[in-house]
Amino acid sequence: MSKNHIRPEFTRDLLHPRYWLLWLGIGVLYLLVLLPYPWINRLGRGLGRFAMRFMKRRKKISKSNIQLCFPDMTEEEHTTWMLKNFEATGLAVFETGMAWFWPDWRIEKWCTINGINNLDVGKTEQRGVLVIGIHFLTLELGARIIGIHRPGVGVYRPHDNKLMDWLQTWGRLRSNKYMLDRRDIKGMIRSLKKGELIWYAPDHDYGPRNSVFAPFFAVEKAATTIGTTILVRAADPLLVPFIPMRNEDNSGYSLIVQPPLEGFPKKDEVAAAAFMNKAIEQQILIAPEQYMWLHRRFKTRPEGEPSLYQ
């Protein structure tokens, strides 16, 4: 195992009193996800509506993102969409616990997968696969579901809290072979050249470095990572979109693994960013209320242009 591969390491320091309150929260979450799923669903939605009263800044960001991306919707539609998004955010807390603590049999009981064989095309063509798993609020659970059938390599940002970093890495390794820091581009390239599946999310605003501006829904200039282009040029992987979706009737989850994308313009970074944003838009529109609208997707602006979050 490469020294760059991240493995959870439990140390006695994690039992220090400064972590006791967090340990209590983890224990409560563990107990709650033992409940029947319909109960978990109701609790999650209630938590989201309750949190919306206090998360005023995130409420404003969520609504601003929806308004910016879909200016033709009415004010009432924007508000309704935002409410559903907060309900989905509350559910995401429990779904993270489900992803980390549920046994495989219970995961499989509440989900269906469509198109799983699309992940096998890379093996047939002897190429790695970038699983384009954008930031749906169900992403943590979706990765666990697919990992049961096709384990891959996780890419993540280390958590500032040592206990949370250990827990999320431990939880994600239940369905991944190993983890890589999202800044470890060389590690991703090596893994792709070995034919691995790598979870990759190019949909957030990661700042001006290694980004270009490309259209995203109705926003003409959205900072978009060129990381996809770097990986495609270096390792020639397949790009396979993946949508983890909570069923509207609350009957569980449906995962859609789409066929590999074709026609990626790897010679032009701006065209490549626009290409990926268009693919991401199509994924979001399958379950728009379940996307992470609480992130400041448009925080980076071209030099001299004002913030979109005035």
N, C-alpha and C positions, 0 to 999 in steps of 0.2 A: 504494500500500500504506500503510495507516494506520501511524502511529508506534507504535501499541500492538501491532501484529502482530510476533511474535517471529521473527527470522531468525538462523540461526547465523552468528557472525562469528569466523573464525579469525584469531588474532593471534599474533605472535611470542612473546608471554608464555606461550602454551601449550606452548612447547618448553623452558621453564625446567627445570633439573634436578629441581625438586621434583615434577614430573609424570612423570619418567622411569619410575618403577616402575609407575605407572598405564598409561603407554603400553605397557609390556611386557605387562601384563595384557590390554590391548585387543588387542595383536598375537596373544597366545596364543589368546584367544577367537575371533578372526578365523580363525586356522588350524584350530582345532578344529571350527568350523561348516562347514568345507570337507569334513569327513568324511562318509561315507554316513549317512543319517538313522538307520538302526537302531543304528549305533555311537553316535551322539549321544544317542539315547534311553537306551542302557545307561549311558553316562557320566554323564548327568544324574541318573538315579535313584541311581547310586552316590554321586555328589556329595551328594545330599540326605541319604542315610543317614549318610554320613561327617560332614556338617555338624551333624546332630542330636546327635552326641556332645558337641559344644562349645557349641552354641547353647542352653544350658540355660534361659535366661530365655524365649526364643522358644518353646522346647518346652513350658514351663509355660503360656505364654499360649495357645498353640494348643490344648492339651488343655483348658484352662479354658473357652475359647470353645465348644468342641464339647460339653463337659459342660453348660454353661449353656444352650445352644441345644437340646440333645437329651438331657434328663435321663432319658428312658426307655430309652436305650441302655445296654447293660452296660458294665462297666469294660473288658472285653476288646475290645468294639467301639470304645470311645473310643480305646484304644491303637492298634488296627489302623488306624483312620481317621487318627490323628495321624501314623503312620509313612508312610502313603500321601501325606499332605499334605506331608511333608518331601521325599519323592521328587519330588513335583510341583514343590516349591520349587527343588530342584536342577536339574530340567529347565528351569525358568523362566529360569535364567541363560543356558542355551544357546539357548532360544527367543527371548530378547531379542537375542542375536547373530544368530540366523536372521532376525529381523524387520529388523534394521539392515543386514545385510551380504548376505543372499541376493538373487540376481536374481529378477525377477518369475516367470520360467518355472519356477524351482525351487520357489518359494512355491506356485504353482498346481498343481504336480505332486503335492504332499503334502496338499492340502486340497480340501474340497468345501463349497459354500455352498448353503444352503436358505433360500428366502424373500427373496432379494436384492431382488426387486421391491417388497417392503414399504417400502424406502427411497425409492421413487419416488412414493409417495402424496403426499408433501409438495409435489412439483413439480406434480402434478395439481391439488392443492387450493391451490397458491400459498402454502404455509406452510413455515416452517423445520422442521427435524427434530432433536429431542434424541435421540441414539442412547444408550440407557441401557446403557452398557458397564461393568458392575460389576467389582469387582476379582478377577476370575479370574486365576490365575497365568499364563494364556495370553493375557492381554489385549493385551500389546504385539504379539504375533504376529497375533492376531485383527484388530487395527486395521490392520495392514499388509495383510492378506489382503483385507479389505473395501475399503481405500483404493485398491487396484489397480483396482477396478471402480467405486467411488463415492467419489472423494476428498472429504474433509470438512475440518473445522476442529478441531484438537487443543486440548485444555485441559489444562494441566499445572502442576505446582509447580516453579519453577526450582530446580536443584540447587545446593547450597552450594559444591561443587567446580566451578571454572570449566571445567575440561576435560570433566568428566562432563556439565555443562550444555550445552556445545557439542555433544558427541557425541550425547546423547539427543535434542536438538533437530534435529540433522542427520539422525539416523536416522528420527525420526518424520515429518520433512518428505518422506521418500520416498513417503509415502502420504497426506499432508495438504496442503492448500493453504497454510495458515499456522497458527501456534500463538498461543494466548492464555494469559496468566497466569490461573490459576483464580480469582484475586481480581478480575479485570477483568469484572465483571458487565455493565457498560455495553457493553463490546466484544462480549460474548456476545449481548446483546439486539440490537445492530446487525446482527450476522451472521445471527441467526435471522430478523430482519425482511427480510433480503435473500434468504431462502430457502435458507440453507446447512444442511449437516449438521454438528452439533456433538457431539463425544464428551463424554459426561457421566457421572460416577460418583457417585451420591448415597448410597453404601452405607457409607461410613466414618464414624467419630466424629471430627468436625472441631472439637470443643470446644463450650462452652456458648453462644458468641456465634452468633446467627442459627440456633439449633437449638431443637427442642421434643422432648419425650419421647413415644415411641410404641412399641407392641409390636414386637419382632423375634424370631421363633421363640418360645421359652419365656420370654424376658426381657421383662417387662411395660413396663419404662421404659428404652428405648434412645435415647440422644441422636441425633437425626436432623435433618439440614440442612433448612432451609426454602428453600434455593436453588431447588429445583424449582418451588415455588409462585411465587417471585419471577419466574422466567423465563417461566412459563406465563401469569401475569397480564400481563406486559409485552409478550410477543411471540407468544403463542398458538401455540406449536409443537406438532407431533405428538410423542408419546412412544413410541419404538420400541425395545423390548428386543432385546438382542443377546447371544448366548451363544457364546463361542469355546471349543470343547471338544476335548480330546485324546481320540482313539479308544481304547477300552479294550484293543483288540488291537494297539495301537502301530502302526497302519497309517497314521497321519497325523492330520489334524484335520478336524472337522466344525463348520461355523459355522451357527448357526440365527438368522435374523433374523425375529422374530415380528411379527404385525400390530400396528398402533398400539394403545396402551392407550386404553380408553374409560371415561368416567365420572370423570375426575380432579376431586376436590372442591376447586377452587382458592379458594373463599371461606373455607375453614376450614383453617388451617395444620396443626393436629393431625391432622385427618381425612386431609389430603393426605399427611402423613408416614406415617401408618398404611397408606394406600393404596399408597405407593411401597415401603414395607417388605414388604408382602404380595407385590407384584410381584417384588421382589428375592428373596424366599424361594423363589418358584416357579422363578426362574432358577437359584439355587444348587442346588436339589434335582435338577436335571438332571445335574450333575456335582459333587457336594458335596466330594469329596476334592481337587478342583482349585481350590477357593476359597481366598482369602488369609486363613486363620484365624490367621496369626501376628500380625495387627494387633490392637491393644487396642481392640476394637470397643465395649467398654462402660466405657471409662476415665472418662467424664463421668457423674457421678451427680447426682440431685436434691440440693439443699442439705440437709445433715444426714444423708444416707444413706451407709453405709460402702462402701468399694471392693469390687467383686466379684472382685478379684484378690488377696485376702488370702493 
